[in-house]
Amino acid sequence: MNPDTTPALTVSSQLTRYRLAPNPGPMSLDGTNSYVIAEAGHAAAVVVDPGPADERHLQELAASGSVELILVTHRHADHTAGAARLHELTGAPVRAADPAHCHAGAPLLPGETIAAGGTEIRVVATPGHTSDSVCFHLPFDGPSGSVLTGDTILGRGTTMLDHPDGTLRDYLSSLDRLELLGPVTVLPAHGPVLPALDSVVRAYRDHRLDRLAQIRAALSDLGGDAGVTEVTDVVYSDVDPSVRRAAENSVAAQLEYLRSLRDRT
């Protein structure tokens, strides 16, 4: 399809639409999904994760309605680089858990409820991918509600733990917190929309436990003090070089977790 005829916004749920940012890559998959939250007929809208500093993308988001608020799920540039410019275009404050990524807005608080876009947005603290990761629960989005999961849950594949900022202990706790929300719709920052968050969370947890078992086996063969590079060579032997660093970060997070368990016994 010709880019000039591509719809600016795609419907993703009863309360949300999104625009796919032009930043595909090994870590961002097809690109960043920048969401617009607004109740039908409501004059004002909320943008979540403005994405990269791409002018056309930001202009389209600014034109999607009267933007009253901009929210950020976490600090990575593929979510935040366009935030300051979108603030300039709309005048809307930018709020994130990390004050460094706020513009004319207060930092987000865990458990906070925000009234904006004609609906209710609940802030769920979900550290693990990064220490400042949050998700946004929309309890009135359709029959079951929805959650904008940032990079905590992806539309396909699994999440990288950005160690040392992201930790496995935090991530497992965040999965437990999300599972309690039940079968809500998953609106990820990368990849397609998914049904039933609780089911996705269980699959994610199983994957992490499988990886931990693989790392324990590698340590058994290599020795308990084996380093990240050695363990990654064994556990992620077939990983594409483009995501090798992400694999190493996740291995580092898992080694830290296992060694903390050992030190506590």
MARZAFI-908213 format. One line per 3 residues: number of its first residue (from 0); for each residue z, y, x of C-alpha. Coordinates in steps of 0.02 Angstrom, whole numbers, plus 50000, padded with zeros to 5 digits. Last residue first. Example, Ala and Ser with C-alpha at 12.3 -4.5 7.8 and 13.67 -1.06 7.14 Angstrom:
2
1> 50357,49947,50684 | 50390,49775,50615
END
This chain:
265
264> 52565,48982,51016 | 52528,49169,51003 | 52428,49173,51165
261> 52312,49036,51101 | 52276,49131,50940 | 52240,49288,51042
258> 52124,49184,51152 | 52027,49125,51001 | 52008,49301,50932
255> 51958,49377,51099 | 51829,49239,51122 | 51762,49274,50948
252> 51742,49460,50980 | 51658,49428,51147 | 51541,49302,51065
249> 51494,49433,50935 | 51458,49562,51068 | 51356,49435,51169
246> 51251,49392,51016 | 51218,49576,50983 | 51165,49599,51165
243> 51045,49451,51151 | 50961,49523,50996 | 50794,49572,51074
240> 50804,49423,51193 | 50782,49305,51043 | 50924,49179,51031
237> 50886,48998,51074 | 51035,48965,51188 | 51155,49057,51073
234> 51305,48942,51091 | 51271,48887,51271 | 51203,49043,51354
231> 51323,49147,51248 | 51469,49050,51323 | 51414,49084,51501
228> 51379,49268,51470 | 51543,49297,51378 | 51652,49221,51513
225> 51728,49049,51537 | 51917,49051,51557 | 51949,48897,51451
222> 51830,48788,51550 | 51644,48761,51529 | 51645,48599,51427
219> 51798,48635,51320 | 51750,48817,51313 | 51581,48768,51240
216> 51666,48659,51109 | 51783,48801,51061 | 51631,48915,51049
213> 51541,48794,50934 | 51696,48779,50823 | 51708,48969,50816
210> 51525,48977,50766 | 51556,48856,50623 | 51706,48960,50567
207> 51598,49116,50566 | 51461,49029,50465 | 51587,48965,50339
204> 51655,49142,50317 | 51480,49211,50287 | 51443,49075,50159
201> 51607,49113,50069 | 51566,49298,50070 | 51395,49265,49992
198> 51476,49168,49850 | 51601,49308,49818 | 51464,49439,49823
195> 51369,49361,49678 | 51189,49420,49677 | 51094,49488,49828
192> 50990,49646,49854 | 50865,49629,49996 | 50883,49672,50180
189> 50980,49805,50273 | 51108,49927,50201 | 51165,49794,50080
186> 51183,49811,49889 | 51275,49652,49840 | 51296,49626,49652
183> 51472,49581,49596 | 51524,49399,49578 | 51709,49424,49623
180> 51794,49577,49696 | 51923,49462,49777 | 51790,49401,49898
177> 51779,49576,49971 | 51960,49578,50029 | 51947,49404,50105
174> 51788,49456,50197 | 51880,49609,50262 | 52021,49500,50330
171> 51892,49393,50420 | 51814,49550,50493 | 51978,49623,50554
168> 52022,49463,50648 | 51843,49454,50712 | 51853,49624,50794
165> 51738,49775,50794 | 51767,49915,50919 | 51772,49791,51064
162> 51656,49718,51003 | 51519,49769,50882 | 51532,49614,50772
159> 51355,49572,50719 | 51329,49527,50536 | 51232,49378,50473
156> 51055,49344,50417 | 50985,49413,50256 | 51036,49551,50136
153> 51175,49598,50253 | 51364,49600,50223 | 51475,49712,50329
150> 51321,49812,50378 | 51334,49935,50234 | 51410,49839,50088
147> 51365,49943,49936 | 51460,49844,49805 | 51407,49810,49626
144> 51480,49792,49452 | 51483,49634,49346 | 51400,49690,49183
141> 51302,49835,49257 | 51366,49961,49383 | 51535,50006,49309
138> 51643,49938,49452 | 51541,50028,49588 | 51627,49971,49748
135> 51583,50064,49907 | 51606,49973,50072 | 51690,50040,50228
132> 51664,50013,50414 | 51768,50122,50532 | 51823,49986,50655
129> 51646,49920,50669 | 51572,49756,50607 | 51754,49711,50581
126> 51829,49846,50471 | 51808,49832,50282 | 51905,49973,50197
123> 51853,49978,50013 | 51817,50150,49940 | 51796,50150,49751
120> 51653,50246,49671 | 51670,50294,49487 | 51523,50362,49388
117> 51427,50518,49340 | 51357,50538,49515 | 51533,50575,49576
114> 51714,50527,49539 | 51785,50455,49700 | 51923,50325,49702
111> 52017,50304,49865 | 52074,50130,49915 | 52051,50164,50100
108> 52033,50353,50129 | 51869,50436,50170 | 51872,50582,50292
105> 51860,50755,50213 | 51694,50843,50190 | 51606,50994,50266
102> 51511,50874,50380 | 51598,50708,50416 | 51532,50592,50552
99> 51664,50632,50684 | 51798,50616,50550 | 51769,50426,50549
96> 51797,50355,50375 | 51643,50449,50315 | 51611,50597,50201
93> 51460,50714,50207 | 51470,50870,50100 | 51318,50918,49994
90> 51227,51078,50042 | 51065,50988,50001 | 50945,51015,50147
87> 51079,51057,50275 | 51186,50908,50225 | 51029,50800,50236
84> 51007,50865,50414 | 51186,50823,50462 | 51172,50648,50388
81> 51006,50598,50466 | 51081,50511,50619 | 51216,50425,50515
78> 51156,50255,50454 | 51036,50202,50593 | 51154,50295,50709
75> 51300,50177,50686 | 51460,50260,50623 | 51499,50168,50463
72> 51473,50163,50274 | 51424,50347,50257 | 51435,50449,50097
69> 51338,50605,50046 | 51394,50705,49895 | 51324,50824,49763
66> 51139,50785,49778 | 51045,50869,49635 | 50911,50738,49614
63> 50797,50627,49718 | 50722,50777,49808 | 50852,50773,49948
60> 50818,50587,49973 | 50631,50620,49986 | 50662,50762,50110
57> 50772,50646,50212 | 50638,50511,50226 | 50505,50640,50268
54> 50614,50717,50402 | 50665,50557,50491 | 50835,50580,50571
51> 50885,50400,50537 | 50983,50336,50387 | 51054,50440,50246
48> 51187,50306,50218 | 51244,50331,50036 | 51172,50474,49934
45> 51267,50531,49779 | 51183,50609,49628 | 51204,50755,49507
42> 51124,50792,49339 | 51177,50634,49248 | 51044,50567,49130
39> 51062,50390,49193 | 51218,50375,49301 | 51181,50417,49481
36> 51195,50330,49650 | 51056,50353,49778 | 51049,50224,49916
33> 50973,50233,50090 | 50918,50057,50137 | 50897,50056,50326
30> 50745,49968,50398 | 50653,49804,50376 | 50780,49715,50489
27> 50895,49849,50564 | 50949,49745,50714 | 50781,49673,50768
24> 50689,49829,50710 | 50626,49928,50562 | 50661,50115,50558
21> 50554,50193,50422 | 50696,50212,50297 | 50689,50110,50138
18> 50731,50220,49989 | 50859,50160,49864 | 50904,50166,49680
15> 51073,50140,49603 | 51167,50144,49437 | 51087,50000,49342
12> 51041,49909,49501 | 50914,49914,49643 | 50779,50029,49573
9> 50659,50083,49711 | 50644,50263,49766 | 50500,50356,49848
6> 50370,50244,49767 | 50231,50207,49893 | 50074,50307,49852
3> 50072,50414,50010 | 50121,50264,50117 | 49959,50174,50061
0> 50000,50000,50000
END
